[in-house]
Amino acid sequence: MSKRITTDISAAARLLTEGRLVAFPTETVYGLGADALNPSAVRRVYEAKSRPFGHPLIIHVGNMHLLDELAQDIPDNARALVRHFWPGPLTLVLKASDNVPRIVTGGQDTVAIRFPAHPMAIALLKEFGGGVVGPSANKFGHLSPTKAADVDSDFGPEVDLILNGASCPVGIESTIIGFDGEFPIMLRPGMITKRAISAEISKEFFEAGAEPPRVPGSLSAHYAPTTRLVVLHADDIRRYLKENSELHDVALLTITPLFKTHPNNKMIVASTDPDNYAKNLYESLRELDRVGAKIIIVESVPLTDAWDGIRDRLERAAGSF
């Protein structure tokens, strides 16, 4: 294991205070952390990830009082969601306070904030004492990391320390919600669903409109392996495999365990439970990306609310090609 992979939270907090970069685990994916109020440190996050400067960052907090320091004119329904879902995989897009550097927001007047649920992330944020930007700790557009070793393989010395908090129990990025007055707007689906949010605040969702705020993970191509990825229905996969039965360079991620493939092809049969599927999604795609296939075929997932976040990630991964 790399010497910079550690469980030393105090060392990580000290580096953040010095304006350095620290990767840390959350319940969703590993984040690449920097002091959110230090524009020079935030710039290093963009540069390390090769991330466009107009693509905003989420600020992670470990204390509820920071919400009012970083945002203003907060809707009552946003506070209701905070009470119910924080700490947890829910990000709120709110009007930014004057305390937030515009490099964090991509030049917008809104800021994305969340309180992660991972105990190591909470401990780090509490010891640091302030907000920490934490986009996924990978090169921009690539698969998000769910293990410390994934981060280590993507970055060199530009990341000073990687906190090792084992794997991430949610496995895909947070749900992002904005507001039109008191009405919620789904800006990025995740494992906290529309139904769960509506049940808590008794509000229907508004459409995002012609010019919604830019948010992380909103590009049409994102979250992608280096191998070409396509999403197909089960019948189309069967047809493809039948018509290309001699191919040895296909990798598959399915929820149907009945496909017949060439023995040299790699297939992962995923869980039919959306929570388990999400938890293992990026690790499964990383495993398939390493086998040297020419194509990764992923079976399409159910068209239900519980699968919206997963389906979004797969569509964006396929959109990269």
Order of alpha helices (4+ residues) and beta strands (2+ residues): beta-alpha-beta-beta-alpha-beta-alpha-beta-alpha-beta-alpha-beta-alpha-beta-alpha-beta-beta-beta-alpha-beta-alpha-beta-beta-alpha-beta-alpha
